[in-house]
Amino acid sequence: MIPVDALLFDLDGTLIDSKRDLARSVQYLQKYFGVSVSSEKRVGTFIGDGVVTLVQRALPKLSADRIDEAVGAFKQFYRDHCLDHTRLYPGVLSALKHFRRKKMAVVTNKPVRVSGYILDELGLSSYFAVLIGGDSLPRKKPDPEPVLSALITMRVHNLERSVMIGDSSHDVHAGRAAGIYTCGIHSNIGDPQKMLNSKPDYVIHKMTELMRKFS
């Protein structure tokens, strides 16, 4: 097993299965703007690059001067419905309890306000010393800035004893650029093959496998 002092986690597709609530929010937005509605599977491919890019992918023909309106409409609907169906993936709570003595952070491209709300409501906030969202800093994943910021805030000095865990290539690229281990996890959101192609140091299928890879 690999000894680590700090574990950094992505949120959607890693800790929480939020696909249905995100899909329904996107579908609401598409109906609002009178365009064809994407399937839940299709919406899964929109997720991972922050809310503005999500909206742009959902409404590719929307004029630039209406993006702010669309983002606002999406955020409002999603805030009201973000926990209708969202749940922890199996094994998440067991893994977090196992690593409770380690330093842990959530580093996501999701807006920080709604991310914090979801963590609070699902009873996860106490496990994490730091939460960094896609709007917390000038740059988001795959840039290493959010990862490095989390490590600095947690006063982690030995990068070789840290790992970034996530379901997307952005997580892998951000972790690698920050100089820490990377662990990809298979999920029902995004493109698993793209994550695998980014060549993470380790790959798992469920969160409990972390306990056999890191100590």
N, C-alpha and C positions, 0 to 999 in steps of 0.2 A: 504493500500500500504506500501511497505517496503522502508524506506529512504536509499538512497545510495549516496556516494560521488564520486565513481569511477565505471566505466563500462569497462570491458575488453572483446573484441570480437575476436572470431576466424574469419578466412577469407573465405576460400572455404566452401561452404555449409551453411554459416551463413550470411555473407554480400553479397557475390557474387556467382552467378550461373556460375561456370567455368567448369562444367562437360563436355560439348561438346569439348571445346578446349583442355582439358586434355586428353580426350579420343582420339581425333585425333592425338595428339602428341604421345601417347602411341602406337597407331596403326601404325603411321609412323615408330616408333622405332622397332616394331615387324616386319614390312616389311623389314626394313633395315637389320635386323639380320636373315631374312628368316624363321621366325616362324609363327605359326598360329595367326591370328588376333583376338583379344578379342572384344566382343560387347561393346557398350558404357555403357550398364548396368553393365557388368562385370568390366570394368575399374573403375566404381564408387566405387567398393569394394576395389580397390587398394589404394585409396586416404586417406591421413590423418596422415601418419607416416614419412613424409619427402620424398625427391626425390630419395634417394638411395634405400629405401625400396620399393617405387613405381616401380622403374626400376627392382628390384629383383623379384617383384611379376609379372611384365609384361614378364620377361625373366627368369623363374625359373631354366632353365637348363644352363644358361650362366656361363662360367667358371669365377672364381674369378678374374683372371688377365685381364678380359675384362670389368669389372664393371665400371671402370673409363671412358673407351671409351664410354660405353653405356650412362652413366650419362651425359657426355659432349654432346653427340649427342642429347639426349632428351632436355637438357637445351637450346641448340642452337635453335632447332626447336620450342620449346615452347615459348621462348622469342620473336621469330618472329611472332607467331600466338596466343599469349595469350589473345588477345582482338578481335579475329575474331568473336566470338559469346558470349563472357563473358559479363554479364550484372548484375546490382544490382537486388537483389530480391525485389519484391513489398514491400513497406513500410519501406525499409531501410533508405532512405533519410529523410522521415518524422520523424522516430525515432531518427536519429542522430541530426536533427534540434531541436527536443524536448529536448534532453539531452545536448545540446551544452554547457550549463554552467557547466556541470559536467566534471570531468577528465575522458578522454577516451583513450584507447589504443587498438592496434591490436596485438594479441599474436597468431601466427600461426606457424605451422611446415613447411610451404612453405619457400623456400629460401628468404632471406630478400630483395635482389636486385629486383627480379621480383615482389615481393609483393609491394614494394614501387612504382615501375613503374605502376602497375595496379591501385593502390590507386590514384596516380597522374592523370592518364589518365581518370579515372572515376569521378574525382572531389571530392574525399573523404579525401585527405591528411590533409586538414585544420582542420578536426574534431578531429584528433588524436594527442595527445602529444607524444606518444611513438609507435614505431613499432618494434616488436621483431619477428624475423624469426627463422626457424628451424636451421639455421647456425649461429645465433647471439651469442649463448652461448654454453658451453660444453654439456649441456643437454637440451632436448626439452620435450614438453608435451608427456606423462602424468606426467613427473617430475614437481614439483611445481616451479623449478628455474625460468623459463621464466615469470610466473605469479608474483612471488615475485620481480623479477627484475623490471618489469613494475611498480609495486606499489611503490617500492623504488624510482625509477626515477621520478615518479609523486608526490613523497612526500606524499603518502597516509599513514597515521598512524593508522587509525581505520579500521582494516580489516573487522569488522562486518558491515561496511557500503560500501562494495565492492562486485561486482558480476562478475563472468566469464560466458559469453554466448557463446555457441557453439553447433555444431550438433553431436559431437562424444563423446564417453566415455572418450577419452583422455582429453577433455576439462573439463569434470566433475571431473575426478580424479585429474587433476592438480589444479583446483580451490579448491576442498575439502582439498587436502593436504596443500594448501597455507593458509587455514583457512578462506576462503571467501564463500559467497553464490555462488551457481551454478544454471544456467538456461539452460536447454537443448532446442534446437529448431529442429523441424522436417525439413528435407531437402531431396533433391533427390540424395544426395551423401552419400556413406557409408551405414551403417546399423542402421536404426532408433531404432530397437529393442535393439541392443547392447547399444545404448545411454540410452534408458529407463531402461535397466537392471542395469546401473551404478547408478541409483536412484538420479538424480539431485534434488535440492530443489524445483525447478519449471520447468514446461515444457510449451513451447509455440509452435504454429504452424506458426505464422508469426510475423515479427519484431514489428509491431504496437502494439502487445499485451504487449510489455515491458512497454508501457506508462500507462497501467492499473495495472501493478504489482509493479513497482518501481517509486519512486518519488525523 
